[in-house]
Every structure is written in C-alpha cells, then in structure tokens.
Amino acid sequence: MVIYGDVLGPQDALRDERSSNSSRVGTRATIEFRDGTHPNTPHTSSVGWSIIVGVPRHASDQSFPCPNNMQTSVDYSYTPVLPSVTHYSRRINTTNHDSTQFRPRYSAEESSDDTYQLDLRNRLFQQRKRRALGLFLLVLLALMLGMAFRLNNFLSEVHITNVPSTKTRAYDNNALRDSDGFFDNISNEEWGERKQETKAILDRQDEFNGDSSNPSSGINANIVPRLWWLNNWNVSFPCDQEVPLGNKFICNPVRIVSLGAEQLNAKKERECIIYASGGNDIEFGAQFLDYAMARVMEVGLTSQICEVHIFNPNMQAEPQYRDGLFLHKWGFYPSNRQKPILNGTLSDSFKTIEETMKELNHMEKTLSILALDCEGCEWDMFHDILSLSFPIQQLIIQVHGVSDQTRSMFAAMQSGGYVITHKEAAPHGNGEVYDYSFLRLSQSFFDERKK
C-alpha cells in the first residue's frame, strides 16, 4: 500500500488517504512524498518513512506532523485506545534532535482483528441484553398498570364495603338513592332528565289507559289484542345498560354481579339470586352464570358470585346441574288459587313463591331476578310478587293474550315502584304474546310525580 503526502514546510503534514479496507494491523507501508511546489512530480529523494497500520480509522482525512529534517529515517506508527480514537507514537532519529520514543499503549495481540471482533461482539451482546431487559420491564409495567386499571374499574362497580346492605346507606347521588343502590354511574343532572322523561311517559300512559282500557271488557271487548298491545303499557324507563341473555333482556347485569360481590364480601354468603321458571329457563340460567363468571374473572376471582334456581315440575335432572345452577322439580302457582290436584290429591309439584323462598332459606333476601313464563298464570301471580317482604329487583315476564286482569296487573306493578324497561313481541305469538322486563325503583323516584 502506498500513501502520498505533500512536504509543505516546518509544520508539514502527511494526509492519509487510505480506503477503509486497505489497512491491516501490523502492516508496513512505504511512504513516498511529492514536493509541494511540484505536485505532479515525485520527490527526488525517497525518505525512509514507514507506518505500522493499526485498526482502520473511519475518518476519510487524518493528518499528523512531519519532522523538519527529511534526510534521516523516521518511523511513524499509531495504535488505537478505542476503535474510534487513534493515538500516535513516533520514534525520531535525526542529527539535530535527541532521540525520543513513545511506546504503544496496547500490544499487538490486543490490537489484532480477532480481539477487535470479539470486543464488538461483546458490545453488541451487552446492547441487546440491555434492550431485552428494558423491553421486559416495559411489558411488565404495562401489565401491572392494566391489572390496576381493571381492578379499579371493578371495585368502583362493586363498592366493596363492610356495610351489610346498600339499603342502609346515605346516598350522595340521586340515582343511587332512587334505585336503592342499583345505578351508581349516572350523574344527578342526567338522572333528573330521566326522571322527567319517565314522568311524562307515565302521565300520557295514565291518560290513555283508563278504566275502560281492558280489551276484554265493556266497549273494548271486541278490540283485537295485537292492536291493543301496540298502544298500551309501553317502555317507561329505557335501560342504557340492557343485555340480552337467553332471549331475556336484563337491565344492567354487571351491576347485579357487583352488588352480589359486595354482599358476598360483607355477609360471606351469596345474595345474587335468580329464579327462573318456564320457557328456556336452563339456557337463560347458564348464560347468566357465564356472564357473571366472566365479569369476576376480569379481576382475578375464580368463584361464582351468583346462583340461579330453575323450577320445572317435569324436569328429570340432578339437583345441581353445574356450579351455581340448581334444578328443582316443582313449579309455581298463585296463592289465591287452589293448589293443583293430580290423581285426586294435592300435588307437591307446585309451590307458591313464598313457600319456595322459605324452603330455600331465601325469605330475608332480595331476589335479583324472577323470570316467569307460566302460560297465563301471570295474571294471578303478580299479587304474590308484590306482597313479598323483600321486593324482587327485576321481573322478566311473558304475558299471553289479554285478560280482565291486564290493566290491574300493570297498574299494580307501577304502584309498587316498577317501571317497564323492555317490551317486545314474542316471535311466535301472533302479536298477542309479549315479553316484558320490569325494574323496581325506590318510591323517591316517583315523589315529584305525586306532587
């Protein structure tokens, strides 16, 4: 390899014009000079310069001073401290200067290609290790923040406390007060607007649903039921958090689960209790339990908070179908009717709701949901529902046709604090069978309407 330089004077400089791949550790390079005044003509006297090339320099233009007297041999060499930093050592023998020697800081082995490549690999490995560790810590932090966020959301819904019942609390929020703790995420302003909307709907409904509104009596006896249902007893309180489960529409089921978790934490027993009889009761019960379990698993819990009881006198199954789902071989009948007689004797296949709650030790508990489809018995069952000492929170019922008890039932439900959250014609009812969902609110919700 030949390196060219220009001799310019006392502070002459040698400019290294090596390419990045032309140098090797330990290589001696012959250096020839050209006179600065004759750049195109080689210098007349070749001097004995030599250079020991170290690790390749990355700069394209490096320089170092040349001695004044060019008639004696001078050895220049350089060695690196780091790959990007080059230190020079020189030994100068001249007739006019004392001999001076600077020794390299690294040995030839330490400056070899193998050592350099090993050092690069170590540096690369350390960089990758630091990056991997940083990435792992970021992922771990994100997971912890996510879990904390989800736990905070769930606890804000659950309101876990040592207070045994939501009914004994003093509520700062109007929605909590008017719903006995059921709605916990509605502002006072929004709740006030909803109360006014419900009041207006109920007022119009009362004007339309007079004493003569029963389609089976008086002047309305010949009214077609499907036309009558279109104009009577419509939704009075739309539920924004409605969820369909097993073809039944439940208002704010996540709150049912969170209230159940609250009571379970306070009393160490389940108080999220659902009764279902008739229709697709087992499908509904299984879907509700799946929904409830999914909510509690979001915060790392593994136990079922709610329990669903299915009542069917014709059922042939084990008492406990799955965790949280219990099957009972009897149905409901209204207390104001005679108990069904089978084969000349009173049948044990039917019980009133109150008898059922006593047998299952649920008398001092509030049923979260009662889902009832009993092919016409609803017109008599509402008396038993409204007479319970602990009111049912939500009633899901299917009404069939019309009766002289139709208006009485809906008016009694409204007087008992129930609002209609869902109304839908059954798929195969020819417009005469409707699915209704009722939600019970506190009497304070209706106070302004009574003024």
Secondary structure in CASP SS format (residue, H / E / C, confidence):
PFRMAT SS
TARGET T0000
AUTHOR 0000-0000-0000
METHOD secondary structure of the structure
MODEL  1
M C 1.00
V E 1.00
I E 1.00
Y E 1.00
G E 1.00
D E 1.00
V E 1.00
L C 1.00
G C 1.00
P C 1.00
Q C 1.00
D C 1.00
A E 1.00
L E 1.00
R E 1.00
D E 1.00
E C 1.00
R C 1.00
S C 1.00
S C 1.00
N C 1.00
S C 1.00
S C 1.00
R C 1.00
V C 1.00
G C 1.00
T E 1.00
R E 1.00
A E 1.00
T E 1.00
I E 1.00
E E 1.00
F E 1.00
R E 1.00
D E 1.00
G C 1.00
T C 1.00
H C 1.00
P C 1.00
N C 1.00
T C 1.00
P E 1.00
H C 1.00
T C 1.00
S C 1.00
S C 1.00
V C 1.00
G C 1.00
W C 1.00
S E 1.00
I E 1.00
I E 1.00
V E 1.00
G C 1.00
V C 1.00
P C 1.00
R C 1.00
H C 1.00
A C 1.00
S C 1.00
D C 1.00
Q E 1.00
S E 1.00
F E 1.00
P E 1.00
C C 1.00
P C 1.00
N C 1.00
N C 1.00
M C 1.00
Q C 1.00
T C 1.00
S C 1.00
V E 1.00
D E 1.00
Y E 1.00
S E 1.00
Y E 1.00
T E 1.00
P E 1.00
V E 1.00
L E 1.00
P C 1.00
S C 1.00
V E 1.00
T E 1.00
H E 1.00
Y E 1.00
S E 1.00
R E 1.00
R E 1.00
I E 1.00
N C 1.00
T C 1.00
T C 1.00
N C 1.00
H C 1.00
D C 1.00
S C 1.00
T E 1.00
Q E 1.00
F C 1.00
R C 1.00
P C 1.00
R C 1.00
Y C 1.00
S C 1.00
A C 1.00
E C 1.00
E C 1.00
S C 1.00
S C 1.00
D H 1.00
D H 1.00
T H 1.00
Y H 1.00
Q H 1.00
L H 1.00
D H 1.00
L H 1.00
R H 1.00
N H 1.00
R H 1.00
L H 1.00
F H 1.00
Q H 1.00
Q H 1.00
R H 1.00
K H 1.00
R H 1.00
R H 1.00
A H 1.00
L H 1.00
G H 1.00
L H 1.00
F H 1.00
L H 1.00
L H 1.00
V H 1.00
L H 1.00
L H 1.00
A H 1.00
L H 1.00
M H 1.00
L H 1.00
G H 1.00
M H 1.00
A H 1.00
F H 1.00
R H 1.00
L H 1.00
N H 1.00
N H 1.00
F H 1.00
L H 1.00
S H 1.00
E H 1.00
V H 1.00
H C 1.00
I C 1.00
T C 1.00
N C 1.00
V C 1.00
P C 1.00
S C 1.00
T H 1.00
K H 1.00
T H 1.00
R C 1.00
A C 1.00
Y C 1.00
D C 1.00
N C 1.00
N H 1.00
A H 1.00
L H 1.00
R H 1.00
D H 1.00
S C 1.00
D C 1.00
G C 1.00
F C 1.00
F C 1.00
D C 1.00
N C 1.00
I C 1.00
S C 1.00
N H 1.00
E H 1.00
E H 1.00
W H 1.00
G H 1.00
E H 1.00
R H 1.00
K H 1.00
Q H 1.00
E H 1.00
T H 1.00
K H 1.00
A H 1.00
I H 1.00
L H 1.00
D H 1.00
R H 1.00
Q H 1.00
D H 1.00
E H 1.00
F H 1.00
N C 1.00
G C 1.00
D H 1.00
S H 1.00
S H 1.00
N C 1.00
P C 1.00
S C 1.00
S C 1.00
G H 1.00
I H 1.00
N H 1.00
A C 1.00
N C 1.00
I C 1.00
V C 1.00
P H 1.00
R H 1.00
L H 1.00
W H 1.00
W H 1.00
L H 1.00
N H 1.00
N C 1.00
W C 1.00
N C 1.00
V C 1.00
S C 1.00
F C 1.00
P C 1.00
C C 1.00
D C 1.00
Q C 1.00
E E 1.00
V E 1.00
P E 1.00
L E 1.00
G C 1.00
N C 1.00
K E 1.00
F E 1.00
I E 1.00
C E 1.00
N C 1.00
P H 1.00
V H 1.00
R H 1.00
I H 1.00
V H 1.00
S H 1.00
L H 1.00
G H 1.00
A H 1.00
E H 1.00
Q H 1.00
L H 1.00
N H 1.00
A H 1.00
K H 1.00
K C 1.00
E C 1.00
R C 1.00
E C 1.00
C E 1.00
I E 1.00
I E 1.00
Y E 1.00
A E 1.00
S E 1.00
G C 1.00
G C 1.00
N C 1.00
D H 1.00
I H 1.00
E H 1.00
F H 1.00
G H 1.00
A H 1.00
Q H 1.00
F H 1.00
L H 1.00
D H 1.00
Y H 1.00
A H 1.00
M H 1.00
A H 1.00
R H 1.00
V H 1.00
M H 1.00
E C 1.00
V C 1.00
G C 1.00
L C 1.00
T C 1.00
S C 1.00
Q C 1.00
I C 1.00
C E 1.00
E E 1.00
V E 1.00
H E 1.00
I E 1.00
F E 1.00
N C 1.00
P C 1.00
N C 1.00
M C 1.00
Q C 1.00
A C 1.00
E C 1.00
P C 1.00
Q E 1.00
Y E 1.00
R E 1.00
D C 1.00
G C 1.00
L E 1.00
F E 1.00
L E 1.00
H E 1.00
K C 1.00
W C 1.00
G E 1.00
F E 1.00
Y C 1.00
P C 1.00
S C 1.00
N C 1.00
R C 1.00
Q C 1.00
K C 1.00
P C 1.00
I E 1.00
L E 1.00
N C 1.00
G C 1.00
T E 1.00
L E 1.00
S C 1.00
D C 1.00
S C 1.00
F E 1.00
K E 1.00
T C 1.00
I H 1.00
E H 1.00
E H 1.00
T H 1.00
M H 1.00
K H 1.00
E H 1.00
L C 1.00
N C 1.00
H C 1.00
M C 1.00
E C 1.00
K C 1.00
T C 1.00
L C 1.00
S C 1.00
I E 1.00
L E 1.00
A E 1.00
L E 1.00
D C 1.00
C C 1.00
E C 1.00
G C 1.00
C C 1.00
E H 1.00
W H 1.00
D H 1.00
M H 1.00
F H 1.00
H H 1.00
D H 1.00
I H 1.00
L H 1.00
S C 1.00
L C 1.00
S C 1.00
F C 1.00
P C 1.00
I C 1.00
Q C 1.00
Q E 1.00
L E 1.00
I E 1.00
I E 1.00
Q E 1.00
V E 1.00
H E 1.00
G C 1.00
V C 1.00
S C 1.00
D C 1.00
Q C 1.00
T H 1.00
R H 1.00
S H 1.00
M H 1.00
F H 1.00
A H 1.00
A H 1.00
M H 1.00
Q H 1.00
S H 1.00
G C 1.00
G C 1.00
Y E 1.00
V E 1.00
I E 1.00
T E 1.00
H E 1.00
K E 1.00
E E 1.00
A E 1.00
A C 1.00
P C 1.00
H C 1.00
G C 1.00
N C 1.00
G C 1.00
E C 1.00
V E 1.00
Y E 1.00
D E 1.00
Y E 1.00
S E 1.00
F E 1.00
L E 1.00
R E 1.00
L C 1.00
S C 1.00
Q H 1.00
S H 1.00
F H 1.00
F H 1.00
D H 1.00
E H 1.00
R H 1.00
K H 1.00
K C 1.00
END
